[in-house]
């Protein structure tokens, strides 16, 4: 929607300051009306002091104001940033005044969406802004910042240029057959398509890495009741997050927290103990544990290492990575566990933590040095686009190699071109933009 928008850019709640942003064709006039000051003549990027006044002239807040002229602002439009006192009520009053002066409250992500629409960034850079905000480790932040600088956009734009050249060659043959441009026997053209497919595969190979950097390694702490699952969660976190009790069945629901291991966010999920029970609430907890196991990247099955080994619960048969954790070895470790493998720990004495962290890193190949060299990490949307592009390229190559209808090959290559262009936003739709920017916070 066109118009001038306003929103609070700082998190909700009391703080030292709050920042409000106004952007649009009438941004200077709207903010100027609220401040009862002509902002159209002020020096840009210079901080000014002013008073936001209500309709009757009473002071709402004593603020600092900075003006930015389009197209050199973040959004590419005239923009005003107002820094005021960080109270919830006073901030809301200032926002209400801006709306009364002609602005409307911004939709989630609308400032960044305007920056994209005005050519200040491509779609991959816009998405990277939320990755920077939500990064939980240095490595995740580094990957997001690399994307913010346009690295992924540059890679996909280079791929798009290659596909466009191939398509132009094929369509030239269709339009001007008398020129004897014959792509069906052009080995060089087929080689170009193959190289484009390889680029797609290389980018797709970063998808799992990107998911882990954004969401964390889903790690389920699993086992029978009273073996120390919650104690293990607390041990890895370094503080008491979960209730620990000798009473079996204390954990009725999953508890999730994130810990940094080797620069990678590991999402620890403490679950209810697995056992047969008639307690309906505990039954729900056990069922939720089963669901989490199906989604897990890694399962830590915790056992009481001081007791004689019994039958494990079978988590090692799942598709996820698996580590056996032998807890309570401070009570004396039973010799029978030596053949089972795994890691020995004592949550009570805080022993074995480093060995377990190393085991997790080794099991998942979490090497921040290696991961840090890979700046590109595509997300689920990019992955879908690249899969469609690779499919179109493969279909076009096979058609050309078979010497059949060149028109069909052109259709396949055009689908590939559109899919690649969609990554950076050359081919955008209102539905796509709504899906992406709807996940942003208001004011960003």
Rosetta blueprint (number, residue, H / E / L):
1 X L
2 X L
3 X L
4 X L
5 X E
6 X E
7 X E
8 X E
9 X L
10 X L
11 X L
12 X L
13 X L
14 X L
15 X E
16 X E
17 X E
18 X E
19 X E
20 X E
21 X E
22 X E
23 X E
24 X L
25 X L
26 X L
27 X H
28 X H
29 X H
30 X H
31 X H
32 X H
33 X H
34 X H
35 X H
36 X L
37 X L
38 X L
39 X L
40 X L
41 X L
42 X L
43 X L
44 X L
45 X L
46 X L
47 X L
48 X E
49 X E
50 X E
51 X E
52 X E
53 X E
54 X L
55 X L
56 X L
57 X L
58 X L
59 X E
60 X E
61 X E
62 X E
63 X E
64 X E
65 X E
66 X E
67 X E
68 X E
69 X L
70 X L
71 X L
72 X L
73 X L
74 X L
75 X L
76 X L
77 X L
78 X L
79 X E
80 X E
81 X E
82 X E
83 X E
84 X E
85 X E
86 X E
87 X L
88 X H
89 X H
90 X H
91 X H
92 X H
93 X H
94 X H
95 X H
96 X H
97 X H
98 X H
99 X H
100 X H
101 X L
102 X L
103 X L
104 X E
105 X E
106 X L
107 X L
108 X L
109 X L
110 X H
111 X H
112 X H
113 X H
114 X H
115 X H
116 X H
117 X H
118 X L
119 X L
120 X L
121 X L
122 X L
123 X H
124 X H
125 X H
126 X H
127 X H
128 X H
129 X H
130 X H
131 X H
132 X H
133 X H
134 X H
135 X L
136 X L
137 X L
138 X H
139 X H
140 X H
141 X H
142 X H
143 X H
144 X H
145 X H
146 X H
147 X H
148 X H
149 X L
150 X L
151 X H
152 X H
153 X H
154 X H
155 X H
156 X H
157 X H
158 X H
159 X H
160 X H
161 X H
162 X H
163 X H
164 X H
165 X H
166 X H
167 X H
168 X H
169 X H
170 X H
171 X H
172 X H
173 X H
174 X H
175 X H
176 X L
177 X H
178 X H
179 X H
180 X L
181 X L
182 X L
183 X H
184 X H
185 X H
186 X L
187 X H
188 X H
189 X H
190 X H
191 X H
192 X H
193 X H
194 X H
195 X H
196 X H
197 X H
198 X H
199 X H
200 X H
201 X H
202 X H
203 X H
204 X H
205 X L
206 X L
207 X H
208 X H
209 X H
210 X H
211 X H
212 X H
213 X H
214 X H
215 X H
216 X L
217 X E
218 X E
219 X E
220 X E
221 X E
222 X E
223 X E
224 X L
225 X L
226 X L
227 X L
228 X L
229 X H
230 X H
231 X H
232 X H
233 X H
234 X H
235 X H
236 X H
237 X H
238 X L
239 X L
240 X L
241 X L
242 X L
243 X L
244 X L
245 X L
246 X L
247 X L
248 X L
249 X L
250 X L
251 X L
252 X L
253 X L
254 X L
255 X E
256 X E
257 X E
258 X E
259 X E
260 X E
261 X E
262 X L
263 X L
264 X E
265 X E
266 X E
267 X E
268 X E
269 X E
270 X E
271 X L
272 X L
273 X L
274 X L
275 X L
276 X L
277 X L
278 X L
279 X L
280 X H
281 X H
282 X H
283 X H
284 X H
285 X H
286 X H
287 X H
288 X H
289 X H
290 X H
291 X H
292 X H
293 X H
294 X H
295 X H
296 X L
297 X L
298 X E
299 X E
300 X E
301 X E
302 X E
303 X E
304 X E
305 X L
306 X L
307 X L
308 X L
309 X L
310 X L
311 X L
312 X L
313 X L
314 X L
315 X H
316 X H
317 X H
318 X L
319 X L
320 X L
321 X E
322 X E
323 X E
324 X E
325 X E
326 X E
327 X E
328 X L
329 X H
330 X H
331 X H
332 X L
333 X L
334 X L
335 X H
336 X H
337 X H
338 X H
339 X H
340 X L
341 X L
342 X L
343 X E
344 X E
345 X L
346 X E
347 X L
348 X L
349 X L
350 X L
351 X E
352 X L
353 X H
354 X H
355 X H
356 X H
357 X H
358 X H
359 X H
360 X H
361 X H
362 X H
363 X H
364 X H
365 X L
366 X L
367 X L
368 X H
369 X H
370 X H
371 X H
372 X H
373 X L
374 X L
375 X L
376 X L
377 X L
378 X L
379 X L
380 X H
381 X H
382 X H
383 X H
384 X H
385 X H
386 X H
387 X H
388 X H
389 X H
390 X H
391 X H
392 X H
393 X H
394 X H
395 X H
396 X H
397 X H
398 X H
399 X H
400 X H
401 X H
402 X H
403 X L
404 X L
405 X L
406 X H
407 X H
408 X H
409 X H
410 X H
411 X H
412 X H
413 X H
414 X H
415 X H
416 X H
417 X H
418 X H
419 X H
420 X H
421 X H
422 X H
423 X H
424 X H
425 X L
426 X L
427 X L
428 X L
429 X L
430 X H
431 X H
432 X H
433 X H
434 X H
435 X H
436 X H
437 X H
438 X L
439 X L
440 X L
441 X L
442 X L
443 X L
444 X L
